[in-house]
């Protein structure tokens, strides 16, 4: 079970970030930016997941909280930054036209 949770915590943020990229309007951010955001969000999500797990279930294993936090963190940071980037690009294109 811990191996599965570790795999989710490692791969999950990148998969979540790429899935969020498909939901964004055109113009979409580059894959490199999305993967970088997935990494940063995943690391932040690990910390948040650990702290939430410690606060809510102090006597239980933290694995599910870490994996879930990493995936949600990767998706959330990607959504926030990429949607802002897309809006900025659209505004720049409309101003230039």
C-alpha positions as CSV (number, residue, x, y, z in Angstrom):
1,X,0.0,0.0,0.0
2,X,2.8,2.4,0.8
3,X,4.4,1.8,-2.6
4,X,1.2,2.7,-4.3
5,X,0.8,5.9,-2.2
6,X,4.5,6.8,-2.9
7,X,3.9,6.3,-6.7
8,X,0.8,8.5,-6.5
9,X,2.7,11.2,-4.6
10,X,5.5,11.2,-7.2
11,X,3.6,10.9,-10.4
12,X,0.2,12.3,-9.4
13,X,1.1,16.0,-9.4
14,X,2.5,15.8,-13.0
15,X,-0.6,13.9,-14.3
16,X,-2.9,16.3,-12.5
17,X,-1.0,19.3,-14.0
18,X,-1.3,17.8,-17.5
19,X,-5.0,17.1,-17.0
20,X,-5.6,20.6,-15.9
21,X,-3.7,21.9,-18.9
22,X,-6.3,20.2,-21.2
23,X,-9.1,22.0,-19.4
24,X,-7.6,25.4,-19.9
25,X,-8.8,27.7,-22.6
26,X,-6.6,28.5,-25.6
27,X,-3.8,29.6,-25.6
28,X,-2.5,26.8,-23.4
29,X,0.7,27.1,-21.5
30,X,3.7,25.1,-22.6
31,X,4.2,21.5,-21.3
32,X,7.5,22.5,-19.6
33,X,5.8,25.2,-17.6
34,X,3.0,22.9,-16.6
35,X,5.4,20.2,-15.5
36,X,7.4,22.7,-13.5
37,X,4.2,24.0,-11.8
38,X,3.2,20.4,-11.1
39,X,6.5,19.8,-9.4
40,X,6.2,23.0,-7.3
41,X,2.6,22.4,-6.4
42,X,3.3,18.7,-5.6
43,X,6.1,19.7,-3.1
44,X,3.8,22.3,-1.5
45,X,1.0,19.8,-1.4
46,X,3.1,17.3,0.3
47,X,3.8,19.8,3.1
48,X,0.1,20.8,3.4
49,X,-1.0,17.1,3.3
50,X,1.5,16.2,6.0
51,X,0.3,19.1,8.2
52,X,-3.4,18.3,7.6
53,X,-2.8,14.6,8.3
54,X,-1.0,15.4,11.5
55,X,-3.7,17.7,12.6
56,X,-6.7,15.6,11.7
57,X,-5.5,12.1,12.2
58,X,-2.4,12.2,14.4
59,X,-2.2,8.5,15.1
60,X,-2.8,7.3,11.5
61,X,-0.2,6.9,8.7
62,X,0.4,10.0,6.7
63,X,0.7,8.3,3.3
64,X,-2.8,9.0,2.0
65,X,-2.6,12.6,3.2
66,X,0.8,13.1,1.5
67,X,-0.4,11.5,-1.8
68,X,-3.6,13.5,-1.9
69,X,-2.0,16.7,-1.0
70,X,0.6,16.3,-3.7
71,X,-1.9,15.7,-6.4
72,X,-4.2,18.5,-5.3
73,X,-1.3,20.9,-4.9
74,X,0.0,20.1,-8.4
75,X,-3.4,20.6,-10.0
76,X,-4.3,23.7,-8.0
77,X,-1.0,25.6,-8.6
78,X,-1.2,24.7,-12.3
79,X,-4.7,25.9,-12.6
80,X,-4.1,29.3,-10.9
81,X,-0.9,30.2,-12.7
82,X,-1.8,28.8,-16.1
83,X,-5.2,30.5,-16.1
84,X,-3.6,33.8,-15.2
85,X,-1.0,33.3,-17.9
86,X,-3.7,32.5,-20.5
87,X,-5.7,35.6,-19.6
88,X,-2.6,37.7,-19.9
89,X,-1.8,36.3,-23.3
90,X,-5.3,36.8,-24.6
91,X,-5.3,40.4,-23.3
92,X,-1.9,41.0,-25.0
93,X,-3.2,39.6,-28.3
94,X,-6.3,41.7,-28.2
95,X,-4.3,44.9,-27.4
96,X,-1.9,44.1,-30.2
97,X,-4.7,43.6,-32.8
